[in-house]
Every structure is written in C-alpha cells, then in structure tokens.
Amino acid sequence: MTKYLIRPEITCEVCPHRSSHGELSIFISLAILLALIALPASCSALPSGEQATITITSPTDGAEVWIDVVPPHVAVIGEVSAPSGIQSVHVRSGVGEVSCGNGTKFACSVPVATGENTLTVIAVDTLGHRAEKSLNVTVRIGLPPPPAITVSGRVTDPGGTPIAGATVRFESEFSLDNDPISVTTMTDDDGHYLIEDAIGYQQNLTVSKEGYLPLQREIIFENLTNTLDLELEPRSRTTPGFDLRVGIPALLGALLVYLVRRR
C-alpha cells in the first residue's frame, strides 16, 4: 500500500506577520549598535575636565623670608583657575597644612620651620581633578637686615671748583659688635666720589680736606641708588704768627694800659 505524507499548507496570511517581527528585531539591534557607536562621540561633547591652573604671586620661588614672630608663618598668596569651578584650595608645608577656601583668589598663612621649606598649593576642582604647585623658601628668624645703598656725587668749593683728594665717610646708624659700620672713599681729580654698600638709609656723612672746613651732616636717603653733591668751605686765611684768639685779648689789654697811663 502506498502511503502519502500530507503537510498542512501554510497560508500566505502568516508570512507577513513573521516577517514584520524579524524586521523589528533587526531594526532594534541596529539601533542599539548605532547608539553604542555614537556613545563615545556624545561623551566627548561633555566638559573635558581640564585641570586647575595655579599661580603663586607671593612668596617667590627661592625667596628668603624674615619673620620676627614665633611660631613662624609665611603668607602664601595667589590665584586658581578651573573651568568646572573650584572645590578646595590648601597650602601644605613640612610643618602643617591649612585650608584657603574655594575661591579663585587665595591668601593664607601656613606654618613653617626655620631654614629651607617647600610650600605646596593643592587645588581640587568640582570634577575631582587635582593640581599642585610647589616652591621653596628659606625662613630666617629675626628682623631683616637693612639694605645696602649706593651714593655718588661730586665735592666742590663754593665756586664750583672740584676738590680732589677729599675724604668722604658714610657711617651707618647700625653697628656690628658695638662698632659703627662705615664706608670711606676719596674724591678723584674731578672731585667725584662713589660710596657702595653703605648699610641702611640713615647715614652720618663726614667730608674733610686739608685747607677746608669739615662738613658733617645726617642724611636719610630714600632710594637704593642716590646722587649727592657736596660743597666744602675753604678755611679763612690768617696772618702768619697772628691768632685772633690771642691777638684780640692782647689788643684789649694794650688799650687798657694806654687809657690808664693817660690819666
């Protein structure tokens, strides 16, 4: 006997239904794939998160800082720039760390030790990015030494004639081991002089030259480099063997004797 296998016939109405589901799945997969491909490009459009930049205006790197209070502190001043905003600013030394707030400008006092110190400014922006900038300072305890000034000029007589070989001496108000600190020089043929490394702005000036009255003056200078012309008066000439301090009393005595004798 011959057997026949009869398969049910699939109508055309089912095929479009299955085809639409398949196309939808393919469309969703393509959309997800395109979204994954486009994701890095969209992320790059977000803020790049550049690190903060730090500028320290004071102190300068390698500076020598004199402090007359204990415990010593150094004022650190500067600015911070961050595109996303600033979360915090700190200054750290080998002794401690202090907070300087979260502004674009900062000024805070950080504890330091005597001698060499490394100061580090640490800035964190609102995205969590961290930036640092360091500098070195040397801390000295006590009052800063006075500045060394320079003075130049010319020594002349009242008529403007240069006086060569005059001694010019500047004596500082400061002393070293109880001895006054002074600088001495002599004028050249044109009467010029140059004083260098005179300590402090306040100086006691002395100019002397044989045949001239000595000049003494106290001067307070305002600059590190100064110009000062000086004038010496010549001594009055006297007759040899005649001294006013002796001659005048002698004349008065002679006059008195003359008047007595006339009586």
Secondary structure as the mmCIF struct_conf table of DSSP 4:
data_model
#
loop_
_struct_conf.conf_type_id
_struct_conf.id
_struct_conf.beg_label_comp_id
_struct_conf.beg_label_asym_id
_struct_conf.beg_label_seq_id
_struct_conf.end_label_comp_id
_struct_conf.end_label_asym_id
_struct_conf.end_label_seq_id
HELX_LH_PP_P HELX_LH_PP_P1 ARG A 7 THR A 11
TURN_TY1_P TURN_TY1_P1 CYS A 12 GLU A 13
HELX_RH_AL_P HELX_RH_AL_P1 VAL A 14 SER A 44
TURN_TY1_P TURN_TY1_P2 ALA A 45 ALA A 45
BEND BEND1 LEU A 46 LEU A 46
HELX_LH_PP_P HELX_LH_PP_P2 GLU A 50 ALA A 52
STRN STRN1 THR A 53 SER A 58
BEND BEND2 PRO A 59 PRO A 59
HELX_LH_PP_P HELX_LH_PP_P3 THR A 60 THR A 60
TURN_TY1_P TURN_TY1_P3 ASP A 61 GLY A 62
STRN STRN2 ALA A 63 ILE A 67
BEND BEND3 VAL A 69 PRO A 71
STRN STRN3 HIS A 73 SER A 81
TURN_TY1_P TURN_TY1_P4 PRO A 83 SER A 84
STRN STRN4 ILE A 86 ARG A 92
BEND BEND4 GLY A 94 VAL A 95
STRN STRN5 GLU A 97 SER A 99
BEND BEND5 ASN A 102 THR A 104
STRN STRN6 LYS A 105 PRO A 111
BEND BEND6 THR A 114 THR A 114
STRN STRN7 GLY A 115 ASP A 125
TURN_TY1_P TURN_TY1_P5 THR A 126 LEU A 127
BEND BEND7 GLY A 128 GLY A 128
STRN STRN8 ARG A 130 ILE A 141
BEND BEND8 GLY A 142 GLY A 142
HELX_LH_PP_P HELX_LH_PP_P4 LEU A 143 PRO A 147
STRN STRN9 ALA A 148 THR A 156
TURN_TY1_P TURN_TY1_P6 PRO A 158 GLY A 159
BEND BEND9 GLY A 160 GLY A 160
STRN STRN10 PRO A 162 PRO A 162
TURN_TY1_P TURN_TY1_P7 ALA A 164 GLY A 165
STRN STRN11 THR A 167 LEU A 176
TURN_TY1_P TURN_TY1_P8 ASP A 177 ASN A 178
STRN STRN12 ASP A 179 MET A 186
TURN_TY1_P TURN_TY1_P9 ASP A 189 ASP A 190
BEND BEND10 GLY A 191 GLY A 191
STRN STRN13 HIS A 192 ILE A 199
BEND BEND11 GLY A 200 TYR A 201
STRN STRN14 GLN A 202 SER A 208
TURN_TY1_P TURN_TY1_P10 GLU A 210 GLY A 211
STRN STRN15 TYR A 212 TYR A 212
STRN STRN16 LEU A 215 ILE A 220
BEND BEND12 ASN A 223 LEU A 224
STRN STRN17 THR A 225 THR A 227
STRN STRN18 LEU A 230 GLU A 231
HELX_LH_PP_P HELX_LH_PP_P5 GLU A 233 GLU A 233
STRN STRN19 PRO A 234 PRO A 234
HELX_LH_PP_P HELX_LH_PP_P6 ARG A 235 ARG A 237
TURN_TY1_P TURN_TY1_P11 PRO A 240 GLY A 241
HELX_RH_AL_P HELX_RH_AL_P2 LEU A 244 ARG A 262
#
